[in-house]
Amino acid sequence: MFDGKFRTNIERGLKPVGNNLRKVGITADWLTAMGVLMAGAAAVAIANGALDLGLLLLVLTALPDALDGAVAKASGTAGPRGAYFDSVMDRASDALLLGGVSWYLLDTDPGSKVAILPMAVLGASFLVSYQRAKADSLGLDARGGLMERAERTIVLAFGLLFDSLLVPVLWVMLVLTLFTAGQRFVKVWRQASAERPKPEPFLDRTRRRNRRTARPIAQTWRARARERAENRRQTPG
């Protein structure tokens, strides 16, 4: 949702910051890597029950994640390699954070099956991400949805802020993430099912090309034939 409605405005506002960071030598890849390290630190804090520290680190994790794209554009290094690295590191950050939450739930309630809940959220979020990646590879658009990565981060932060609501928040994340997966599936399915112009059979294309080539030749031949006939008429017998 944020990706579709607010991303352009956010990137426009971060452009001056990206220029300043580029001038001091900070690269987009460095910011991406820093975001993963901070996500790992947040996961360790959450796993050990320091939810307040985990919340702070989670909020700080969003900063390099938001700035790496601005720096890449400012430095002219935006491209497939950076996009690939950023996407893979985003998935790694998600796995670290939700893994930390799962560890925390396992420690607070040993033997409880609720510790599986964050892993279910992780699986659903990977499904959402895969749908976009696959759609992009097919030339289709799977962007959008109710619970994208930015929304999941905000909701998780809310659960860490009010730890008594963490489990209900995770259930909400799971339901809305699965709903988003359904939204994207329907969106891509409709695009893929839309009628597309059928490619011309090879034989038909060849015939048409031959006709286009033969037409000017025939016209030239007829013009020359008329010219010869005219010359014969003008030449005394």
N, C-alpha and C positions, 0 to 999 in steps of 0.2 A: 504493500500500500504506500509506504513512504517512498519506496524506490520509484513508483510510478508518478506520484503527485509532487513530491518535494525535492527529488534528487537534483533536478536542474538548478533550482534556486539555491540549494545548499552548495553545490559545486561552484556556482557563481560567487557566492559569498566567501568561499574558502580560497578563491583564486589568488588574492593578495597574500594570504598566509603561505600558500604554496610557493609563491615567488620568493618570499623572504627566506623560507626554509631552504630553497634551492641555492640561494646566494651564500648561505653559511655552510654549504656542502652536504646537507642532509639529502639522501636519496630516497626514492619511493620504496625500493627494496628494503632499505634499512628500517623504514617505518613499519612496513609489513612484518618484518621479522620481530621488531620490538613489540608489536601488538600480540604476536603469538607468545612471546616470553611473558608478557604481562598477563595473558590469559592463563598460562601455566601457573604463574604465581597466585592468581585469583583462585584457581582450582585447588591448589595446595591449601590455601587459607580456608576455603569452604570445607574441604575434606576434614580439616582439623577443628572445625566448629567455630572458626573466627569469621562469622558471617558478615560482620560490619566491615572488617578489612577486605573480605572477598567482594563485598558490594563496592567499596572504594576502588579496588583494582579493576573490577568489571567496568565501572564508569570510565576509568582512565584508559582501559583497553579500546574503548570506542574512539578515542582521539586519533591515535595513529591509523586506525582503520578508516577514518574519515579523511585524513590528510594525505594518505599515500597517493590517491588518485590525483589530488590537486598538485602535488609535487611532480608526479609523472608528466602531467600536461604542461606544467610550467617549464620543465627541463627538456621537453620534447622527447621523452623516453617512453611515452605511452605506446604500448603495442601488445602483440599476442603473448610474448614472454612474460611481461609484467602482469597481464590479465590472468594468465594461467597460474603464476606464482601466488597472486593475491587470492584467487579462488580456492586453491589447494590449502593455503594457510587459514582461510576462513573456516574450512571444514575441520582443520586440525584444532582451531580455537574452540569451535562448538563441541568437539569431542572431549577436549580437556575440561571445559566448564561443566558440562553435564556429567562427565565422569566424576568430577569433584563433588557434585551434588549427590550423585548416587552413593559415593563413598560415605558422605556425611549421613545420609539416611540409613545406611547399613550400620553405622556406628551408633546412631541414636536409638535404633530399634532393631537389634540383631535378630536375624531370622525372618524379618518382615519382608513380604514380597513387594512392598512399596518402593524398595530400592531399585526395582526394575523400571519404574515409571520414567525416570530421566533417560534411560536407555531407549525406551519406546519413543520419547520425544525426539531423541537424536536420530533414530531410524526414520521417523516421519520427516524430519528436517532434511535429511539426506535425500529422501524421495523427492521433496520439493526442489532441491538444488539440481538433482539429476534430470528432472523434467525440463528445467530451463536449459541445461547444457545440451541435452539431446535435441530439444527443439531448435536451438541455435545451429546445431550441426546440420539440421534438415532445412534451414532457411525459414523457420517458423518462429513465432513469438510466444513465449510462455511467461513473460514478465507479469508482475502484479499478483494480487491475492491478498487475503485478509491478514495472514500471519507470515510475513517474510522475516529475514534475519534481524532487521532492525527492531521489528515488533517483538520478536522472541527475546531479544536482549533486554528491552524495556520491561517486559512482563517478568522475566527472571529476576531483574533488579528489584522489582516490587516484591517478589516472593522472598528475596534475601532481606529486604528491609523489614518485612513483617514475617518473621520466621514461623510463627504459628499458622500462617496461611500458605506456607511453601508447598505443601502437598496439594491443596486445592488449586493453587496457581499452576502447578505442573499438569494437573488434569485439564485445566483450561487450555494450556499450551498444546497439549496433545490433541485435544478435540479440534482446536482452531487450525493447527498445523495440518492435520488430516483433511480438514475442510478446504484449506488452501491447495493441498495436493489435488483434491477433487476439482477445484476451480480451474487449475492449470490444465488438468487432463481434458476437461470439457473444452477449454479454449483452444488447445492444440488440436484436439480431435475435429473440431469444426473447421479449423483452417485446413487440416489435412484432407477433410472430406469434401471441401469445396471443389467445384468443377474447374478444371484447368484446361487450357487449349491443348488438344491432342497433337503430338508431333506428327508431321507429315511422313508417310511411308517413304522409304528411300527411293523406291521406283518412281513415285509421283514427283518427288523433288527433281529427280534426274530428267524425267520427261519435260517438266516445266522449264528446267534450265536449258534443255536442248531446244525447246520451242523458242525460248527467248533468244538463243544464239542463232537459230535458223531464220528467224523473222527478218533481221536486218540484212542477212545474206540474200534472202529471196528478194527483198526490196531492191537491193543493189543490182541483182541479176536482171530483174524486170526493167530497171531504169536503163541499164546498158542495152538490153534488147530493144527498148523503144528508141534509144539513141541510134543504134545500128539501122533500125527500120527507117528512121527519119533520114539518115544519111543515104540510104539506098533510094529513097524517094526523090531526094534532091540531086542525086547523081544521074546525068543523062544516060540513057541506055544505048 
